[in-house]
């Protein structure tokens, strides 16, 4: 019973500390953005949108590179480079030669 009470107290103190930390971060953000006008906020929002699109494109490219199996790619390349060998019918030579 004592350990349960001790665990609950530690959990409460942890949550209380995290709450104070979050409040301090919000306060710092409010003081930092206090002097911004709407045009600057719109510019920042546009920059964030462009950055997000660029990161998404990069992630898609990286995921596309990782999606291909290297061994399958090597096999496909070797299959494409192998010459197309077709079997020609073998003509039997006749032992009986006629002529000159």
Steps between C-alpha positions, in 0.01 A plus 500: 500500500786732582663445158175576321470831687864577423447424128189719486684788668793469257258492206318807629826692542611399151175618343509821704857572385411433135202734529718779636748440216221521239367823652850651492543405132165655406596816690833524314323450167249774579770750596702414187202547268370810673649746249398315181241649269262302279717534189799344676282219633366434147856492365608254769195283429580495127863412569395216727263368231774508235743329736243232580443429128872479437547256789211286375653484150835401645340232716311363199824480303678324785210257544503432127868416512453266795197328348703325231662173590866519392526130416190518280645805325827318432314200361290723273810674368681172433192361326479808280870480409499127416489447123188346362621156407271308269555141404553454128378171359793269433524385139629152459765462238450221256795264472421430134656780303404540144664706244830584358 
